[in-house]
Amino acid sequence: PDAEAEGRLALAASLSALGRHDEALAALPALEGRLESRARLEFPARQLLDLTEAVHAKVMLASGDVDGARARAQALLSRLRPNTLPARLAAEVLAAEP
């Protein structure tokens, strides 16, 4: 399906919003793995992978893994263009109170 990755990302974000962080965290690595190979060749897949990684950092933060979330967000920010949604999400993680 064309929008399978987008749907899986939306599901993970929704699960986290409902407080079901463990379920969201379980789904995100597999999604990232599927997107990584496509992201090398397709710009839209690269954008979706960046967003997926930023959402992953936000879910990690929400689940209490502050150090892991900050490390992921910092690594992500080093390669993202400023003012994109993934960059803003990563910046939110770094700005969050520990």
C-alpha positions in Angstrom: 0.0 0.0 0.0 1.2 3.4 -0.9 0.6 5.1 2.4 1.4 2.2 4.7 4.4 3.9 6.3 2.5 7.1 6.9 -0.3 5.1 8.5 2.1 3.3 10.7 3.7 6.6 11.8 0.2 8.1 12.5 -0.7 5.0 14.6 2.5 5.2 16.6 1.9 8.9 17.3 -1.7 8.2 18.3 -0.7 5.4 20.6 1.8 7.7 22.3 -0.8 10.4 22.7 -3.1 7.9 24.4 -0.3 7.1 26.8 0.5 3.8 25.2 4.2 4.6 24.8 5.5 1.0 24.9 3.3 0.1 21.9 4.4 3.1 20.0 8.1 2.4 20.8 7.7 -1.1 19.6 6.4 -0.1 16.2 8.8 2.7 15.4 12.1 0.8 14.9 10.6 -1.5 12.3 9.2 1.4 10.4 12.5 3.2 10.5 14.2 0.0 9.1 11.7 -0.2 6.2 12.2 3.5 5.4 16.0 3.6 5.6 16.7 1.7 2.3 14.1 3.7 0.4 15.4 7.0 1.9 18.7 6.6 0.2 17.0 6.8 -3.2 13.7 8.6 -2.7 13.4 12.1 -1.3 9.8 11.7 0.0 11.0 8.5 1.9 13.9 10.6 3.4 11.4 13.2 4.6 9.2 10.5 6.1 12.2 8.9 7.8 13.2 12.2 9.3 9.7 12.7 10.7 9.6 9.1 12.0 12.9 9.6 13.8 11.7 12.9 15.3 8.4 11.3 16.5 10.5 8.5 17.9 12.4 11.0 20.0 9.2 12.6 21.2 7.8 9.2 22.2 11.0 8.3 24.0 10.7 11.5 25.9 7.1 10.9 26.8 8.0 7.4 28.0 10.6 8.8 30.4 13.7 8.0 28.4 15.0 11.6 28.6 18.7 10.8 27.9 17.9 8.6 24.9 15.4 11.1 23.5 17.9 13.9 23.8 20.7 11.9 22.1 18.4 11.0 19.2 17.1 14.5 18.9 20.6 16.0 18.9 21.8 13.6 16.2 18.8 14.4 14.1 19.1 18.2 14.4 22.7 18.0 13.2 21.5 16.9 9.7 18.0 18.5 9.4 17.1 21.8 7.8 15.9 24.3 10.3 12.2 25.1 10.7 11.0 21.8 9.2 8.5 19.8 11.3 11.1 17.1 12.2 13.6 19.8 13.3 10.9 21.5 15.4 10.0 18.3 17.1 13.7 17.5 17.8 14.1 21.0 19.2 11.1 20.4 21.5 12.7 17.3 22.9 15.9 19.2 23.6 14.0 22.1 25.2 12.0 19.9 27.5 12.6 20.0 31.2 14.3 16.9 32.5 
